[in-house]
Every structure is written in C-alpha cells, then in structure tokens.
C-alpha cells in the first residue's frame, strides 16, 4: 500500500482519537480497511460505556464485523493511533486481521514490540503483519497533549 494511503487512513484514525478526547476519553482512534475502503471505525470509549474492553481497536473491529456480517475479517487492515495492548492484540488475532499499522508506541502496555510482542509469539496460530511509526509524532502529540492537560487540571484543583 502506498505510504500516502496509509497516512490518509491514519489521519482518519486521528480524527476519531480527537472525538474520544472531546468526550474525556484517552484519545485513541482506529479504522479497519478492506480493499481500500474503510469498513470499521472506532475510538476509545471505556469510560463513557462503562466497558473496559471498549478500546478503539475493539470498537473498530466490532463495527467492521457488523458491516461485513462476519466475525472474521480476513484481508482487512487495522490502522490505530497507538500500539495495541494485549487485549486488543488477542481480538486482532481472533478476527484474522492481515495487517496492523499503528502510530505511537506504548512503552507501558504495547503488545506489538514495546512492552511485549504477542505478534512474534510462535505459539499463536494466526499472525498479522505489523508496522509501527506511521504519523508517530502526530499520534504521540495528541496523547501527550491530552495527558499534559489532565495533569495541569489536577494541579489546579
């Protein structure tokens, strides 16, 4: 896939991250792409949904599965602004996503090479191709800005 197309999908995920931020959620967004078309969208919503599994990736996978009428999403790619955690990585494997593209690394909970690398585990029967660092600076800036504002608000209280 051309880099310009990858960046366009990541920019769409960034817009979704901003929607999460507007709702007071950690700003992470994700899109699922099949044959050049976005078939699933999601952003972080665990606080507003009272659902610990409502991460951006999970929401995008659910949306794509509903639209495509299948819990398996072969041939699909997932674009997400932050490296997937272990929970989301498990859903990615079960959905049979072909490729994961993420923006910023997550050194604390990232499961695609930062904190651990589930995608390299040979025991897992499905492997997705993984590429990190697409628009990493922009994706990271959205997150760091969110947490800086949150810390500043806590100090002023």
Buried (B, 14 or more C-beta within 10 A) or exposed (E): EEEEEBBBBBBBBBBBBBBBBEEEBBBBBBBBBBEEEBBBBBBBBBBEEEEEBBBBBBBBBBBBBEBBEEBEBEEBBBBBBBBBBEBBBBBBBEBBBBBBBBBBBBEEBBBBBBBBEBBEEEEEEBEBEBBBEBBBEBBBBBBEEBEEEEEEEEEEE
